[in-house]
Amino acid sequence: MPKTRTAAETRPRVQRRVAKSELRIGISGWRYAGWRGKFYPKDLPQDRELEFAGRTFNSVEINGSFYSLQLPSSYKRWSDATPRNFVFAVKGGDSSLT
């Protein structure tokens, strides 16, 4: 008589993988006049603030996306100003739902 297998024995084996955790520390936006001369160097042009933030942190939240849809060219420009492994958090707002 053949041996009866339990449900646990007939289920496919599942490999459990533990994902590596990656900590991202960033800022909520990057264009704040009050940060000039405090966080950003006094002589840093405003159009280089994201580049500076990208060398200091590994992520940033895009606040503007909450208030309006952003142009694809803006996302490209921002991407070009930051390191390859930099992560943008896109804040969704009412305009993203319509």
CORTAWO-V762930 format. One record per residue. N is the residue number from 0. PHI is phi as a letter, one per 30 degrees, with the letter a starting at -180 (999 if undefined). PSI is psi in whole degrees, 0 to 359 (999 if undefined). OMEGA is omega in radians with two decimals (none if undefined). Layout:
BEGIN
N:PHI:PSI:OMEGA
N:PHI:PSI:OMEGA
END
This chain:
BEGIN
0:999:131:-3.11
1:d:150:3.14
2:d:135:3.09
3:d:130:-3.12
4:c:144:3.12
5:d:165:3.13
6:e:321:3.14
7:d:327:-3.13
8:d:335:-3.11
9:c:344:3.10
10:d:144:3.07
11:d:146:3.12
12:d:135:-3.14
13:c:125:3.06
14:d:130:3.11
15:c:125:3.11
16:c:135:3.09
17:c:119:-3.14
18:d:142:3.05
19:d:137:3.07
20:d:141:3.10
21:b:123:-3.12
22:c:127:3.10
23:c:128:3.09
24:b:125:-3.08
25:b:194:-3.12
26:b:161:-3.13
27:c:85:-3.08
28:j:176:-3.12
29:b:355:-3.13
30:c:91:3.11
31:b:118:-3.10
32:e:323:-3.12
33:d:344:-3.14
34:d:343:-3.11
35:d:127:-3.10
36:i:350:3.08
37:c:296:3.07
38:d:311:3.12
39:d:142:3.05
40:e:145:-3.09
41:e:322:-3.05
42:c:6:-3.13
43:d:124:3.08
44:d:146:-3.10
45:e:324:-3.11
46:d:1:3.08
47:c:7:-3.12
48:d:319:3.12
49:d:319:3.10
50:e:315:3.10
51:d:313:3.13
52:d:323:3.13
53:d:336:3.07
54:d:342:-3.08
55:c:322:-3.11
56:b:170:3.12
57:c:10:3.08
58:a:160:3.07
59:a:148:3.07
60:c:136:3.08
61:c:101:-3.13
62:d:326:-3.07
63:e:333:-3.13
64:d:343:3.09
65:d:325:-3.03
66:c:332:3.13
67:a:161:3.07
68:d:139:-3.12
69:c:150:3.11
70:d:144:3.05
71:e:325:3.12
72:d:330:3.08
73:d:314:3.11
74:d:321:3.12
75:d:313:3.13
76:d:317:3.13
77:d:319:3.11
78:d:318:-3.14
79:d:335:-3.10
80:d:355:-3.05
81:b:161:3.11
82:d:159:-3.07
83:e:323:-3.09
84:c:10:-3.13
85:d:144:-3.10
86:b:132:3.04
87:c:134:3.00
88:c:116:-3.09
89:c:117:-3.13
90:d:119:3.13
91:d:143:3.12
92:b:194:-3.13
93:e:324:-3.09
94:d:338:3.14
95:d:349:-3.10
96:c:352:-3.09
97:c:999:none
END
